[in-house]
Amino acid sequence: LQSGPRELQTRHPVMLEVRGRGLMVATELVHGDGSPNGVAAAAVQRYCTDHGLLLLTCGLHDQTIRFIPALNVSDAELAEGIGIFADALRATAALGVGDRLTLDLRRAEPPFSEHQVVCFLAPEPDGE
């Protein structure tokens, strides 16, 4: 399971590291300055959830994404999941998620949390 995320790490600077043992793997997402990027992790998690891949976030700033598949997961299912994760990283990078963004809560329906409304990100107005 670590080989897929490690290969993605070479193409996505938002991924600080990939760590874990066996089928319990995590990757930490960071800003360009190396600080934790919980907003990007939430956006990646939301994209993955919307596309059928369930991932967990953890860490002090929810900046780490955990992969914990079932013990009987097939190689084809792992490849499909890594593909969805790769698409999420590309989509998040294309939107510039995690760099001076705020949540637009007007488009969200309560009850919600930061993780549920991360797809409603909007750039901060100039001058703020």
C-alpha positions in Angstrom: 0.0 0.0 0.0 2.9 2.4 0.6 4.3 2.2 -2.9 1.3 4.1 -4.5 1.3 7.1 -2.1 5.2 7.2 -2.2 5.1 7.5 -5.9 2.4 10.3 -5.6 4.6 12.0 -3.1 7.3 12.6 -5.8 4.7 14.6 -7.8 2.8 16.4 -5.1 4.8 18.7 -2.8 1.8 19.0 -0.5 2.7 15.4 0.7 5.4 15.7 3.4 5.8 12.0 4.1 4.2 8.6 3.8 4.5 6.3 6.9 2.9 3.2 8.4 3.1 -0.6 8.5 1.3 -3.1 6.4 -2.2 -1.8 5.5 -2.1 1.1 8.0 -0.6 3.9 6.1 -0.7 7.7 6.6 0.4 10.7 4.6 0.9 14.2 6.1 -0.2 17.2 4.0 1.6 20.5 4.4 1.7 24.1 3.1 4.7 25.2 1.0 6.4 26.4 4.2 6.1 23.0 5.8 3.3 23.9 8.3 0.3 21.5 8.7 -2.3 21.8 6.0 -5.6 20.5 7.5 -7.7 22.4 4.9 -6.0 20.5 2.0 -6.4 17.2 3.9 -10.1 17.9 4.4 -10.5 18.7 0.7 -8.8 15.5 -0.3 -10.8 13.5 2.1 -14.1 15.1 0.9 -13.2 14.5 -2.8 -12.3 10.8 -2.0 -15.6 10.3 0.0 -17.6 11.8 -2.9 -15.9 9.3 -5.2 -16.4 6.2 -3.1 -13.1 6.1 -1.1 -13.4 6.4 2.7 -10.3 7.9 4.3 -9.7 9.3 7.8 -7.9 12.4 8.9 -5.9 12.8 12.1 -3.2 14.9 13.6 -3.2 18.1 15.7 -4.5 20.1 12.7 -6.2 17.2 10.9 -3.4 17.4 8.4 -2.8 13.6 8.1 -4.8 11.3 5.9 -5.0 7.6 7.0 -5.5 4.6 4.7 -6.9 1.6 6.6 -8.4 -0.8 4.1 -10.0 -4.1 4.9 -7.5 -7.0 5.4 -9.0 -8.8 2.4 -8.6 -5.9 0.0 -7.5 -6.9 -3.5 -4.6 -5.4 -5.5 -7.2 -4.1 -8.0 -9.2 -2.3 -5.2 -5.9 -0.8 -3.8 -5.1 0.5 -7.3 -8.5 2.0 -7.7 -8.3 3.7 -4.3 -4.8 5.1 -5.1 -6.2 6.4 -8.4 -9.1 8.2 -6.6 -6.6 9.6 -4.1 -4.3 10.8 -6.9 -7.3 12.5 -8.6 -8.1 14.2 -5.3 -4.6 15.6 -5.0 -4.7 16.9 -8.5 -8.2 18.5 -8.0 -7.1 20.1 -4.7 -3.9 21.5 -6.2 -5.8 22.9 -9.2 -8.0 24.8 -6.8 -5.1 26.1 -4.7 -6.8 24.6 -1.6 -5.0 25.5 1.6 -3.4 28.7 0.4 -5.2 31.7 1.8 -8.7 30.3 1.5 -11.7 30.7 3.7 -14.9 28.8 4.0 -18.1 30.1 2.4 -20.6 28.9 4.9 -23.5 30.5 3.1 -23.7 27.6 0.7 -23.6 24.9 3.4 -26.6 23.4 5.1 -26.5 22.8 8.8 -25.5 20.8 10.7 -22.0 20.9 9.3 -18.3 20.8 10.3 -15.2 22.2 8.7 -14.7 18.9 6.9 -18.2 18.8 5.4 -18.0 22.3 4.0 -14.5 22.3 2.7 -15.8 21.9 -0.9 -17.3 25.4 -0.6 -13.9 27.1 -0.3 -13.6 30.6 -1.7 -10.5 32.8 -2.1 -10.2 35.5 0.5 -11.0 39.0 -0.8 -8.0 41.2 -1.6 -6.8 43.3 1.2 -7.7 40.9 4.0 
